[in-house]
Amino acid sequence: MAAITGIASATPHVYGKSERPGRKIGHVTLTDTPGQTESFEQRLNRLLDVAGVPDVNYSLTAMP
């Protein structure tokens, strides 16, 4: 959890459910905040590394 909270503008949300295969027990919200020293994409890549997600292709879409 500390690795996630160490990423600027990353907010973990834990649902308080017990773990079992295939069950979603939480998620992380990552927002793009102006003035960050790392770009959104750099922070996203750090978050994916922490989560153990292998290299993936993704596209970033700005929300209004």
PDBQT receptor file of N, H, CA, C and O in Angstrom, charges set to zero:
ATOM      1  N   MET A   1       0.832  -1.188   0.000  1.00  0.00    +0.000 N 
ATOM      2  CA  MET A   1       0.000   0.000   0.000  1.00  0.00    +0.000 C 
ATOM      3  C   MET A   1       0.878   1.254   0.000  1.00  0.00    +0.000 C 
ATOM      4  O   MET A   1       0.546   2.235  -0.665  1.00  0.00    +0.000 OA
ATOM      5  N   ALA A   2       1.992   1.234   0.737  1.00  0.00    +0.000 N 
ATOM      6  H   ALA A   2       2.262   0.437   1.277  1.00  0.00    +0.000 HD
ATOM      7  CA  ALA A   2       2.867   2.402   0.807  1.00  0.00    +0.000 C 
ATOM      8  C   ALA A   2       3.435   2.751  -0.565  1.00  0.00    +0.000 C 
ATOM      9  O   ALA A   2       3.639   3.924  -0.880  1.00  0.00    +0.000 OA
ATOM     10  N   ALA A   3       3.688   1.727  -1.379  1.00  0.00    +0.000 N 
ATOM     11  H   ALA A   3       3.522   0.775  -1.123  1.00  0.00    +0.000 HD
ATOM     12  CA  ALA A   3       4.208   1.986  -2.720  1.00  0.00    +0.000 C 
ATOM     13  C   ALA A   3       3.184   2.729  -3.567  1.00  0.00    +0.000 C 
ATOM     14  O   ALA A   3       3.548   3.558  -4.401  1.00  0.00    +0.000 OA
ATOM     15  N   ILE A   4       1.909   2.435  -3.357  1.00  0.00    +0.000 N 
ATOM     16  H   ILE A   4       1.613   1.762  -2.680  1.00  0.00    +0.000 HD
ATOM     17  CA  ILE A   4       0.844   3.112  -4.108  1.00  0.00    +0.000 C 
ATOM     18  C   ILE A   4       0.684   4.542  -3.620  1.00  0.00    +0.000 C 
ATOM     19  O   ILE A   4       0.621   5.468  -4.428  1.00  0.00    +0.000 OA
ATOM     20  N   THR A   5       0.617   4.732  -2.315  1.00  0.00    +0.000 N 
ATOM     21  H   THR A   5       0.668   3.979  -1.659  1.00  0.00    +0.000 HD
ATOM     22  CA  THR A   5       0.409   6.075  -1.782  1.00  0.00    +0.000 C 
ATOM     23  C   THR A   5       1.616   6.965  -2.005  1.00  0.00    +0.000 C 
ATOM     24  O   THR A   5       1.518   8.185  -1.869  1.00  0.00    +0.000 OA
ATOM     25  N   GLY A   6       2.760   6.371  -2.349  1.00  0.00    +0.000 N 
ATOM     26  H   GLY A   6       2.839   5.380  -2.459  1.00  0.00    +0.000 HD
ATOM     27  CA  GLY A   6       3.948   7.155  -2.666  1.00  0.00    +0.000 C 
ATOM     28  C   GLY A   6       3.930   7.739  -4.070  1.00  0.00    +0.000 C 
ATOM     29  O   GLY A   6       4.817   8.514  -4.426  1.00  0.00    +0.000 OA
ATOM     30  N   ILE A   7       2.944   7.382  -4.866  1.00  0.00    +0.000 N 
ATOM     31  H   ILE A   7       2.223   6.752  -4.577  1.00  0.00    +0.000 HD
ATOM     32  CA  ILE A   7       2.805   7.907  -6.225  1.00  0.00    +0.000 C 
ATOM     33  C   ILE A   7       1.839   9.084  -6.166  1.00  0.00    +0.000 C 
ATOM     34  O   ILE A   7       0.700   8.942  -5.721  1.00  0.00    +0.000 OA
ATOM     35  N   ALA A   8       2.298  10.236  -6.615  1.00  0.00    +0.000 N 
ATOM     36  H   ALA A   8       3.224  10.352  -6.977  1.00  0.00    +0.000 HD
ATOM     37  CA  ALA A   8       1.487  11.458  -6.538  1.00  0.00    +0.000 C 
ATOM     38  C   ALA A   8       0.148  11.278  -7.241  1.00  0.00    +0.000 C 
ATOM     39  O   ALA A   8       0.090  10.760  -8.356  1.00  0.00    +0.000 OA
ATOM     40  N   SER A   9      -0.913  11.703  -6.594  1.00  0.00    +0.000 N 
ATOM     41  H   SER A   9      -0.865  12.124  -5.688  1.00  0.00    +0.000 HD
ATOM     42  CA  SER A   9      -2.281  11.686  -7.112  1.00  0.00    +0.000 C 
ATOM     43  C   SER A   9      -2.838  10.285  -7.329  1.00  0.00    +0.000 C 
ATOM     44  O   SER A   9      -3.793  10.114  -8.085  1.00  0.00    +0.000 OA
ATOM     45  N   ALA A  10      -2.251   9.273  -6.671  1.00  0.00    +0.000 N 
ATOM     46  H   ALA A  10      -1.475   9.412  -6.057  1.00  0.00    +0.000 HD
ATOM     47  CA  ALA A  10      -2.793   7.909  -6.703  1.00  0.00    +0.000 C 
ATOM     48  C   ALA A  10      -3.533   7.676  -5.393  1.00  0.00    +0.000 C 
ATOM     49  O   ALA A  10      -2.964   7.841  -4.314  1.00  0.00    +0.000 OA
ATOM     50  N   THR A  11      -4.790   7.294  -5.490  1.00  0.00    +0.000 N 
ATOM     51  H   THR A  11      -5.252   7.159  -6.367  1.00  0.00    +0.000 HD
ATOM     52  CA  THR A  11      -5.606   7.071  -4.303  1.00  0.00    +0.000 C 
ATOM     53  C   THR A  11      -6.166   5.656  -4.318  1.00  0.00    +0.000 C 
ATOM     54  O   THR A  11      -7.006   5.327  -5.155  1.00  0.00    +0.000 OA
ATOM     55  N   PRO A  12      -5.699   4.809  -3.383  1.00  0.00    +0.000 N 
ATOM     56  CA  PRO A  12      -6.247   3.452  -3.331  1.00  0.00    +0.000 C 
ATOM     57  C   PRO A  12      -7.620   3.434  -2.650  1.00  0.00    +0.000 C 
ATOM     58  O   PRO A  12      -7.868   4.192  -1.713  1.00  0.00    +0.000 OA
ATOM     59  N   HIS A  13      -8.489   2.574  -3.126  1.00  0.00    +0.000 N 
ATOM     60  H   HIS A  13      -8.287   1.958  -3.887  1.00  0.00    +0.000 HD
ATOM     61  CA  HIS A  13      -9.824   2.378  -2.551  1.00  0.00    +0.000 C 
ATOM     62  C   HIS A  13      -9.955   0.885  -2.260  1.00  0.00    +0.000 C 
ATOM     63  O   HIS A  13     -10.047   0.078  -3.185  1.00  0.00    +0.000 OA
ATOM     64  N   VAL A  14      -9.965   0.517  -0.984  1.00  0.00    +0.000 N 
ATOM     65  H   VAL A  14      -9.891   1.173  -0.232  1.00  0.00    +0.000 HD
ATOM     66  CA  VAL A  14     -10.056  -0.886  -0.580  1.00  0.00    +0.000 C 
ATOM     67  C   VAL A  14     -11.478  -1.151  -0.104  1.00  0.00    +0.000 C 
ATOM     68  O   VAL A  14     -12.009  -0.418   0.730  1.00  0.00    +0.000 OA
ATOM     69  N   TYR A  15     -12.095  -2.209  -0.641  1.00  0.00    +0.000 N 
ATOM     70  H   TYR A  15     -11.664  -2.805  -1.319  1.00  0.00    +0.000 HD
ATOM     71  CA  TYR A  15     -13.502  -2.481  -0.373  1.00  0.00    +0.000 C 
ATOM     72  C   TYR A  15     -13.757  -3.225   0.933  1.00  0.00    +0.000 C 
ATOM     73  O   TYR A  15     -14.907  -3.323   1.360  1.00  0.00    +0.000 OA
ATOM     74  N   GLY A  16     -12.723  -3.751   1.575  1.00  0.00    +0.000 N 
ATOM     75  H   GLY A  16     -11.789  -3.672   1.228  1.00  0.00    +0.000 HD
ATOM     76  CA  GLY A  16     -12.910  -4.469   2.828  1.00  0.00    +0.000 C 
ATOM     77  C   GLY A  16     -13.464  -5.870   2.644  1.00  0.00    +0.000 C 
ATOM     78  O   GLY A  16     -14.003  -6.452   3.585  1.00  0.00    +0.000 OA
ATOM     79  N   LYS A  17     -13.338  -6.419   1.443  1.00  0.00    +0.000 N 
ATOM     80  H   LYS A  17     -12.900  -5.946   0.678  1.00  0.00    +0.000 HD
ATOM     81  CA  LYS A  17     -13.809  -7.778   1.160  1.00  0.00    +0.000 C 
ATOM     82  C   LYS A  17     -12.663  -8.765   1.389  1.00  0.00    +0.000 C 
ATOM     83  O   LYS A  17     -11.491  -8.400   1.297  1.00  0.00    +0.000 OA
ATOM     84  N   SER A  18     -13.007  -9.996   1.682  1.00  0.00    +0.000 N 
ATOM     85  H   SER A  18     -13.959 -10.293   1.757  1.00  0.00    +0.000 HD
ATOM     86  CA  SER A  18     -11.982 -11.027   1.794  1.00  0.00    +0.000 C 
ATOM     87  C   SER A  18     -11.499 -11.396   0.388  1.00  0.00    +0.000 C 
ATOM     88  O   SER A  18     -12.232 -11.279  -0.594  1.00  0.00    +0.000 OA
ATOM     89  N   GLU A  19     -10.241 -11.847   0.327  1.00  0.00    +0.000 N 
ATOM     90  H   GLU A  19      -9.645 -11.942   1.125  1.00  0.00    +0.000 HD
ATOM     91  CA  GLU A  19      -9.669 -12.225  -0.965  1.00  0.00    +0.000 C 
ATOM     92  C   GLU A  19     -10.115 -13.615  -1.368  1.00  0.00    +0.000 C 
ATOM     93  O   GLU A  19     -10.224 -14.518  -0.539  1.00  0.00    +0.000 OA
ATOM     94  N   ARG A  20     -10.371 -13.771  -2.660  1.00  0.00    +0.000 N 
ATOM     95  H   ARG A  20     -10.282 -13.038  -3.334  1.00  0.00    +0.000 HD
ATOM     96  CA  ARG A  20     -10.586 -15.080  -3.261  1.00  0.00    +0.000 C 
ATOM     97  C   ARG A  20     -10.340 -14.912  -4.759  1.00  0.00    +0.000 C 
ATOM     98  O   ARG A  20     -10.460 -13.802  -5.278  1.00  0.00    +0.000 OA
ATOM     99  N   PRO A  21     -10.006 -15.973  -5.451  1.00  0.00    +0.000 N 
ATOM    100  CA  PRO A  21      -9.657 -15.866  -6.872  1.00  0.00    +0.000 C 
ATOM    101  C   PRO A  21     -10.731 -15.146  -7.686  1.00  0.00    +0.000 C 
ATOM    102  O   PRO A  21     -11.916 -15.468  -7.594  1.00  0.00    +0.000 OA
ATOM    103  N   GLY A  22     -10.302 -14.176  -8.477  1.00  0.00    +0.000 N 
ATOM    104  H   GLY A  22      -9.339 -13.915  -8.552  1.00  0.00    +0.000 HD
ATOM    105  CA  GLY A  22     -11.201 -13.454  -9.369  1.00  0.00    +0.000 C 
ATOM    106  C   GLY A  22     -12.018 -12.352  -8.732  1.00  0.00    +0.000 C 
ATOM    107  O   GLY A  22     -12.776 -11.675  -9.426  1.00  0.00    +0.000 OA
ATOM    108  N   ARG A  23     -11.888 -12.154  -7.440  1.00  0.00    +0.000 N 
ATOM    109  H   ARG A  23     -11.272 -12.705  -6.876  1.00  0.00    +0.000 HD
ATOM    110  CA  ARG A  23     -12.696 -11.143  -6.748  1.00  0.00    +0.000 C 
ATOM    111  C   ARG A  23     -11.958  -9.809  -6.711  1.00  0.00    +0.000 C 
ATOM    112  O   ARG A  23     -10.782  -9.748  -6.353  1.00  0.00    +0.000 OA
ATOM    113  N   LYS A  24     -12.652  -8.762  -7.079  1.00  0.00    +0.000 N 
ATOM    114  H   LYS A  24     -13.607  -8.812  -7.370  1.00  0.00    +0.000 HD
ATOM    115  CA  LYS A  24     -12.106  -7.408  -7.013  1.00  0.00    +0.000 C 
ATOM    116  C   LYS A  24     -12.211  -6.920  -5.571  1.00  0.00    +0.000 C 
ATOM    117  O   LYS A  24     -13.302  -6.849  -5.006  1.00  0.00    +0.000 OA
ATOM    118  N   ILE A  25     -11.065  -6.587  -4.985  1.00  0.00    +0.000 N 
ATOM    119  H   ILE A  25     -10.178  -6.645  -5.444  1.00  0.00    +0.000 HD
ATOM    120  CA  ILE A  25     -11.061  -6.152  -3.584  1.00  0.00    +0.000 C 
ATOM    121  C   ILE A  25     -10.722  -4.672  -3.436  1.00  0.00    +0.000 C 
ATOM    122  O   ILE A  25     -10.601  -4.161  -2.323  1.00  0.00    +0.000 OA
ATOM    123  N   GLY A  26     -10.570  -3.991  -4.573  1.00  0.00    +0.000 N 
ATOM    124  H   GLY A  26     -10.669  -4.407  -5.477  1.00  0.00    +0.000 HD
ATOM    125  CA  GLY A  26     -10.296  -2.561  -4.524  1.00  0.00    +0.000 C 
ATOM    126  C   GLY A  26      -9.861  -2.048  -5.883  1.00  0.00    +0.000 C 
ATOM    127  O   GLY A  26      -9.793  -2.797  -6.857  1.00  0.00    +0.000 OA
ATOM    128  N   HIS A  27      -9.568  -0.759  -5.931  1.00  0.00    +0.000 N 
ATOM    129  H   HIS A  27      -9.623  -0.150  -5.139  1.00  0.00    +0.000 HD
ATOM    130  CA  HIS A  27      -9.044  -0.153  -7.147  1.00  0.00    +0.000 C 
ATOM    131  C   HIS A  27      -8.221   1.076  -6.758  1.00  0.00    +0.000 C 
ATOM    132  O   HIS A  27      -8.229   1.505  -5.604  1.00  0.00    +0.000 OA
ATOM    133  N   VAL A  28      -7.517   1.628  -7.732  1.00  0.00    +0.000 N 
ATOM    134  H   VAL A  28      -7.510   1.280  -8.669  1.00  0.00    +0.000 HD
ATOM    135  CA  VAL A  28      -6.717   2.835  -7.510  1.00  0.00    +0.000 C 
ATOM    136  C   VAL A  28      -7.156   3.880  -8.519  1.00  0.00    +0.000 C 
ATOM    137  O   VAL A  28      -7.271   3.598  -9.711  1.00  0.00    +0.000 OA
ATOM    138  N   THR A  29      -7.400   5.087  -8.031  1.00  0.00    +0.000 N 
ATOM    139  H   THR A  29      -7.306   5.316  -7.063  1.00  0.00    +0.000 HD
ATOM    140  CA  THR A  29      -7.711   6.219  -8.897  1.00  0.00    +0.000 C 
ATOM    141  C   THR A  29      -6.440   7.037  -9.055  1.00  0.00    +0.000 C 
ATOM    142  O   THR A  29      -5.806   7.406  -8.066  1.00  0.00    +0.000 OA
ATOM    143  N   LEU A  30      -6.070   7.321 -10.295  1.00  0.00    +0.000 N 
ATOM    144  H   LEU A  30      -6.585   7.022 -11.098  1.00  0.00    +0.000 HD
ATOM    145  CA  LEU A  30      -4.891   8.144 -10.591  1.00  0.00    +0.000 C 
ATOM    146  C   LEU A  30      -5.375   9.350 -11.374  1.00  0.00    +0.000 C 
ATOM    147  O   LEU A  30      -5.925   9.209 -12.467  1.00  0.00    +0.000 OA
ATOM    148  N   THR A  31      -5.171  10.537 -10.816  1.00  0.00    +0.000 N 
ATOM    149  H   THR A  31      -4.725  10.652  -9.928  1.00  0.00    +0.000 HD
ATOM    150  CA  THR A  31      -5.630  11.753 -11.484  1.00  0.00    +0.000 C 
ATOM    151  C   THR A  31      -4.449  12.544 -12.023  1.00  0.00    +0.000 C 
ATOM    152  O   THR A  31      -3.335  12.458 -11.506  1.00  0.00    +0.000 OA
ATOM    153  N   ASP A  32      -4.710  13.306 -13.057  1.00  0.00    +0.000 N 
ATOM    154  H   ASP A  32      -5.615  13.376 -13.477  1.00  0.00    +0.000 HD
ATOM    155  CA  ASP A  32      -3.685  14.168 -13.640  1.00  0.00    +0.000 C 
ATOM    156  C   ASP A  32      -3.807  15.537 -12.999  1.00  0.00    +0.000 C 
ATOM    157  O   ASP A  32      -4.765  16.269 -13.249  1.00  0.00    +0.000 OA
ATOM    158  N   THR A  33      -2.842  15.873 -12.180  1.00  0.00    +0.000 N 
ATOM    159  H   THR A  33      -2.064  15.278 -11.977  1.00  0.00    +0.000 HD
ATOM    160  CA  THR A  33      -2.850  17.132 -11.461  1.00  0.00    +0.000 C 
ATOM    161  C   THR A  33      -1.765  18.031 -12.028  1.00  0.00    +0.000 C 
ATOM    162  O   THR A  33      -0.598  17.641 -12.042  1.00  0.00    +0.000 OA
ATOM    163  N   PRO A  34      -2.114  19.224 -12.497  1.00  0.00    +0.000 N 
ATOM    164  CA  PRO A  34      -1.099  20.128 -13.031  1.00  0.00    +0.000 C 
ATOM    165  C   PRO A  34      -0.003  20.408 -12.002  1.00  0.00    +0.000 C 
ATOM    166  O   PRO A  34      -0.266  20.496 -10.803  1.00  0.00    +0.000 OA
ATOM    167  N   GLY A  35       1.213  20.543 -12.487  1.00  0.00    +0.000 N 
ATOM    168  H   GLY A  35       1.427  20.472 -13.462  1.00  0.00    +0.000 HD
ATOM    169  CA  GLY A  35       2.323  20.890 -11.619  1.00  0.00    +0.000 C 
ATOM    170  C   GLY A  35       3.074  19.698 -11.052  1.00  0.00    +0.000 C 
ATOM    171  O   GLY A  35       4.024  19.876 -10.289  1.00  0.00    +0.000 OA
ATOM    172  N   GLN A  36       2.666  18.484 -11.411  1.00  0.00    +0.000 N 
ATOM    173  H   GLN A  36       1.894  18.340 -12.030  1.00  0.00    +0.000 HD
ATOM    174  CA  GLN A  36       3.379  17.297 -10.935  1.00  0.00    +0.000 C 
ATOM    175  C   GLN A  36       4.750  17.236 -11.597  1.00  0.00    +0.000 C 
ATOM    176  O   GLN A  36       4.905  17.643 -12.749  1.00  0.00    +0.000 OA
ATOM    177  N   THR A  37       5.744  16.728 -10.872  1.00  0.00    +0.000 N 
ATOM    178  H   THR A  37       5.618  16.397  -9.937  1.00  0.00    +0.000 HD
ATOM    179  CA  THR A  37       7.090  16.616 -11.445  1.00  0.00    +0.000 C 
ATOM    180  C   THR A  37       7.182  15.459 -12.428  1.00  0.00    +0.000 C 
ATOM    181  O   THR A  37       8.016  15.485 -13.333  1.00  0.00    +0.000 OA
ATOM    182  N   GLU A  38       6.337  14.441 -12.264  1.00  0.00    +0.000 N 
ATOM    183  H   GLU A  38       5.660  14.420 -11.529  1.00  0.00    +0.000 HD
ATOM    184  CA  GLU A  38       6.277  13.333 -13.213  1.00  0.00    +0.000 C 
ATOM    185  C   GLU A  38       5.027  13.483 -14.061  1.00  0.00    +0.000 C 
ATOM    186  O   GLU A  38       3.996  13.954 -13.581  1.00  0.00    +0.000 OA
ATOM    187  N   SER A  39       5.119  13.086 -15.315  1.00  0.00    +0.000 N 
ATOM    188  H   SER A  39       5.956  12.704 -15.705  1.00  0.00    +0.000 HD
ATOM    189  CA  SER A  39       3.932  13.132 -16.173  1.00  0.00    +0.000 C 
ATOM    190  C   SER A  39       2.939  12.063 -15.716  1.00  0.00    +0.000 C 
ATOM    191  O   SER A  39       3.290  11.136 -14.986  1.00  0.00    +0.000 OA
ATOM    192  N   PHE A  40       1.710  12.212 -16.158  1.00  0.00    +0.000 N 
ATOM    193  H   PHE A  40       1.425  12.965 -16.751  1.00  0.00    +0.000 HD
ATOM    194  CA  PHE A  40       0.679  11.222 -15.836  1.00  0.00    +0.000 C 
ATOM    195  C   PHE A  40       1.115   9.846 -16.314  1.00  0.00    +0.000 C 
ATOM    196  O   PHE A  40       0.955   8.860 -15.595  1.00  0.00    +0.000 OA
ATOM    197  N   GLU A  41       1.660   9.771 -17.512  1.00  0.00    +0.000 N 
ATOM    198  H   GLU A  41       1.790  10.572 -18.097  1.00  0.00    +0.000 HD
ATOM    199  CA  GLU A  41       2.070   8.488 -18.078  1.00  0.00    +0.000 C 
ATOM    200  C   GLU A  41       3.192   7.849 -17.253  1.00  0.00    +0.000 C 
ATOM    201  O   GLU A  41       3.196   6.633 -17.059  1.00  0.00    +0.000 OA
ATOM    202  N   GLN A  42       4.133   8.647 -16.771  1.00  0.00    +0.000 N 
ATOM    203  H   GLN A  42       4.130   9.634 -16.929  1.00  0.00    +0.000 HD
ATOM    204  CA  GLN A  42       5.204   8.114 -15.914  1.00  0.00    +0.000 C 
ATOM    205  C   GLN A  42       4.630   7.548 -14.617  1.00  0.00    +0.000 C 
ATOM    206  O   GLN A  42       5.036   6.476 -14.168  1.00  0.00    +0.000 OA
ATOM    207  N   ARG A  43       3.680   8.276 -14.017  1.00  0.00    +0.000 N 
ATOM    208  H   ARG A  43       3.351   9.147 -14.382  1.00  0.00    +0.000 HD
ATOM    209  CA  ARG A  43       3.072   7.805 -12.777  1.00  0.00    +0.000 C 
ATOM    210  C   ARG A  43       2.233   6.558 -13.019  1.00  0.00    +0.000 C 
ATOM    211  O   ARG A  43       2.218   5.651 -12.187  1.00  0.00    +0.000 OA
ATOM    212  N   LEU A  44       1.534   6.505 -14.152  1.00  0.00    +0.000 N 
ATOM    213  H   LEU A  44       1.547   7.242 -14.828  1.00  0.00    +0.000 HD
ATOM    214  CA  LEU A  44       0.754   5.322 -14.504  1.00  0.00    +0.000 C 
ATOM    215  C   LEU A  44       1.670   4.112 -14.661  1.00  0.00    +0.000 C 
ATOM    216  O   LEU A  44       1.354   3.029 -14.170  1.00  0.00    +0.000 OA
ATOM    217  N   ASN A  45       2.787   4.286 -15.332  1.00  0.00    +0.000 N 
ATOM    218  H   ASN A  45       3.043   5.166 -15.731  1.00  0.00    +0.000 HD
ATOM    219  CA  ASN A  45       3.728   3.183 -15.510  1.00  0.00    +0.000 C 
ATOM    220  C   ASN A  45       4.279   2.711 -14.167  1.00  0.00    +0.000 C 
ATOM    221  O   ASN A  45       4.445   1.508 -13.968  1.00  0.00    +0.000 OA
ATOM    222  N   ARG A  46       4.568   3.629 -13.241  1.00  0.00    +0.000 N 
ATOM    223  H   ARG A  46       4.433   4.607 -13.403  1.00  0.00    +0.000 HD
ATOM    224  CA  ARG A  46       5.020   3.237 -11.903  1.00  0.00    +0.000 C 
ATOM    225  C   ARG A  46       3.937   2.439 -11.185  1.00  0.00    +0.000 C 
ATOM    226  O   ARG A  46       4.224   1.436 -10.532  1.00  0.00    +0.000 OA
ATOM    227  N   LEU A  47       2.695   2.889 -11.310  1.00  0.00    +0.000 N 
ATOM    228  H   LEU A  47       2.461   3.704 -11.840  1.00  0.00    +0.000 HD
ATOM    229  CA  LEU A  47       1.575   2.199 -10.666  1.00  0.00    +0.000 C 
ATOM    230  C   LEU A  47       1.404   0.788 -11.238  1.00  0.00    +0.000 C 
ATOM    231  O   LEU A  47       1.186  -0.163 -10.488  1.00  0.00    +0.000 OA
ATOM    232  N   LEU A  48       1.502   0.654 -12.546  1.00  0.00    +0.000 N 
ATOM    233  H   LEU A  48       1.679   1.426 -13.156  1.00  0.00    +0.000 HD
ATOM    234  CA  LEU A  48       1.398  -0.664 -13.177  1.00  0.00    +0.000 C 
ATOM    235  C   LEU A  48       2.535  -1.576 -12.726  1.00  0.00    +0.000 C 
ATOM    236  O   LEU A  48       2.323  -2.772 -12.522  1.00  0.00    +0.000 OA
ATOM    237  N   ASP A  49       3.742  -1.024 -12.566  1.00  0.00    +0.000 N 
ATOM    238  H   ASP A  49       3.915  -0.053 -12.731  1.00  0.00    +0.000 HD
ATOM    239  CA  ASP A  49       4.866  -1.808 -12.060  1.00  0.00    +0.000 C 
ATOM    240  C   ASP A  49       4.595  -2.302 -10.642  1.00  0.00    +0.000 C 
ATOM    241  O   ASP A  49       4.841  -3.468 -10.332  1.00  0.00    +0.000 OA
ATOM    242  N   VAL A  50       4.090  -1.420  -9.782  1.00  0.00    +0.000 N 
ATOM    243  H   VAL A  50       3.891  -0.473 -10.034  1.00  0.00    +0.000 HD
ATOM    244  CA  VAL A  50       3.776  -1.790  -8.405  1.00  0.00    +0.000 C 
ATOM    245  C   VAL A  50       2.731  -2.900  -8.378  1.00  0.00    +0.000 C 
ATOM    246  O   VAL A  50       2.799  -3.807  -7.549  1.00  0.00    +0.000 OA
ATOM    247  N   ALA A  51       1.767  -2.822  -9.286  1.00  0.00    +0.000 N 
ATOM    248  H   ALA A  51       1.711  -2.085  -9.959  1.00  0.00    +0.000 HD
ATOM    249  CA  ALA A  51       0.687  -3.809  -9.337  1.00  0.00    +0.000 C 
ATOM    250  C   ALA A  51       1.120  -5.123  -9.985  1.00  0.00    +0.000 C 
ATOM    251  O   ALA A  51       0.384  -6.108  -9.959  1.00  0.00    +0.000 OA
ATOM    252  N   GLY A  52       2.317  -5.128 -10.564  1.00  0.00    +0.000 N 
ATOM    253  H   GLY A  52       2.915  -4.327 -10.585  1.00  0.00    +0.000 HD
ATOM    254  CA  GLY A  52       2.801  -6.346 -11.208  1.00  0.00    +0.000 C 
ATOM    255  C   GLY A  52       2.173  -6.610 -12.552  1.00  0.00    +0.000 C 
ATOM    256  O   GLY A  52       2.149  -7.748 -13.021  1.00  0.00    +0.000 OA
ATOM    257  N   VAL A  53       1.659  -5.552 -13.183  1.00  0.00    +0.000 N 
ATOM    258  H   VAL A  53       1.678  -4.628 -12.803  1.00  0.00    +0.000 HD
ATOM    259  CA  VAL A  53       1.046  -5.693 -14.504  1.00  0.00    +0.000 C 
ATOM    260  C   VAL A  53       2.152  -5.691 -15.554  1.00  0.00    +0.000 C 
ATOM    261  O   VAL A  53       2.967  -4.769 -15.588  1.00  0.00    +0.000 OA
ATOM    262  N   PRO A  54       2.192  -6.706 -16.408  1.00  0.00    +0.000 N 
ATOM    263  CA  PRO A  54       3.217  -6.727 -17.459  1.00  0.00    +0.000 C 
ATOM    264  C   PRO A  54       3.008  -5.569 -18.432  1.00  0.00    +0.000 C 
ATOM    265  O   PRO A  54       1.949  -4.942 -18.448  1.00  0.00    +0.000 OA
ATOM    266  N   ASP A  55       4.022  -5.296 -19.234  1.00  0.00    +0.000 N 
ATOM    267  H   ASP A  55       4.882  -5.806 -19.220  1.00  0.00    +0.000 HD
ATOM    268  CA  ASP A  55       3.914  -4.210 -20.204  1.00  0.00    +0.000 C 
ATOM    269  C   ASP A  55       2.653  -4.381 -21.040  1.00  0.00    +0.000 C 
ATOM    270  O   ASP A  55       2.396  -5.445 -21.603  1.00  0.00    +0.000 OA
ATOM    271  N   VAL A  56       1.881  -3.316 -21.106  1.00  0.00    +0.000 N 
ATOM    272  H   VAL A  56       2.090  -2.451 -20.649  1.00  0.00    +0.000 HD
ATOM    273  CA  VAL A  56       0.633  -3.339 -21.862  1.00  0.00    +0.000 C 
ATOM    274  C   VAL A  56       0.592  -2.134 -22.789  1.00  0.00    +0.000 C 
ATOM    275  O   VAL A  56       1.258  -1.127 -22.549  1.00  0.00    +0.000 OA
ATOM    276  N   ASN A  57      -0.185  -2.248 -23.831  1.00  0.00    +0.000 N 
ATOM    277  H   ASN A  57      -0.726  -3.067 -24.026  1.00  0.00    +0.000 HD
ATOM    278  CA  ASN A  57      -0.439  -1.114 -24.709  1.00  0.00    +0.000 C 
ATOM    279  C   ASN A  57      -1.721  -0.461 -24.225  1.00  0.00    +0.000 C 
ATOM    280  O   ASN A  57      -2.723  -1.144 -24.016  1.00  0.00    +0.000 OA
ATOM    281  N   TYR A  58      -1.699   0.845 -24.047  1.00  0.00    +0.000 N 
ATOM    282  H   TYR A  58      -0.885   1.399 -24.217  1.00  0.00    +0.000 HD
ATOM    283  CA  TYR A  58      -2.880   1.557 -23.610  1.00  0.00    +0.000 C 
ATOM    284  C   TYR A  58      -2.908   2.916 -24.266  1.00  0.00    +0.000 C 
ATOM    285  O   TYR A  58      -1.892   3.404 -24.761  1.00  0.00    +0.000 OA
ATOM    286  N   SER A  59      -4.069   3.519 -24.268  1.00  0.00    +0.000 N 
ATOM    287  H   SER A  59      -4.895   3.123 -23.866  1.00  0.00    +0.000 HD
ATOM    288  CA  SER A  59      -4.181   4.881 -24.774  1.00  0.00    +0.000 C 
ATOM    289  C   SER A  59      -4.783   5.720 -23.659  1.00  0.00    +0.000 C 
ATOM    290  O   SER A  59      -5.642   5.258 -22.908  1.00  0.00    +0.000 OA
ATOM    291  N   LEU A  60      -4.319   6.956 -23.563  1.00  0.00    +0.000 N 
ATOM    292  H   LEU A  60      -3.620   7.331 -24.173  1.00  0.00    +0.000 HD
ATOM    293  CA  LEU A  60      -4.795   7.867 -22.533  1.00  0.00    +0.000 C 
ATOM    294  C   LEU A  60      -5.850   8.776 -23.135  1.00  0.00    +0.000 C 
ATOM    295  O   LEU A  60      -5.657   9.332 -24.216  1.00  0.00    +0.000 OA
ATOM    296  N   THR A  61      -6.955   8.924 -22.440  1.00  0.00    +0.000 N 
ATOM    297  H   THR A  61      -7.112   8.472 -21.562  1.00  0.00    +0.000 HD
ATOM    298  CA  THR A  61      -8.038   9.767 -22.892  1.00  0.00    +0.000 C 
ATOM    299  C   THR A  61      -8.366  10.768 -21.789  1.00  0.00    +0.000 C 
ATOM    300  O   THR A  61      -8.619  10.383 -20.648  1.00  0.00    +0.000 OA
ATOM    301  N   ALA A  62      -8.361  12.028 -22.128  1.00  0.00    +0.000 N 
ATOM    302  H   ALA A  62      -8.155  12.341 -23.055  1.00  0.00    +0.000 HD
ATOM    303  CA  ALA A  62      -8.701  13.066 -21.147  1.00  0.00    +0.000 C 
ATOM    304  C   ALA A  62     -10.212  13.077 -20.944  1.00  0.00    +0.000 C 
ATOM    305  O   ALA A  62     -10.985  13.000 -21.899  1.00  0.00    +0.000 OA
ATOM    306  N   MET A  63     -10.609  13.173 -19.692  1.00  0.00    +0.000 N 
ATOM    307  H   MET A  63      -9.980  13.236 -18.917  1.00  0.00    +0.000 HD
ATOM    308  CA  MET A  63     -12.036  13.273 -19.377  1.00  0.00    +0.000 C 
ATOM    309  C   MET A  63     -12.378  14.748 -19.157  1.00  0.00    +0.000 C 
ATOM    310  O   MET A  63     -11.587  15.500 -18.587  1.00  0.00    +0.000 OA
ATOM    311  N   PRO A  64     -13.550  15.147 -19.608  1.00  0.00    +0.000 N 
ATOM    312  CA  PRO A  64     -13.930  16.558 -19.455  1.00  0.00    +0.000 C 
ATOM    313  C   PRO A  64     -14.137  16.938 -18.000  1.00  0.00    +0.000 C 
ATOM    314  O   PRO A  64     -14.459  18.088 -17.702  1.00  0.00    +0.000 OA
TER     315      PRO A  64
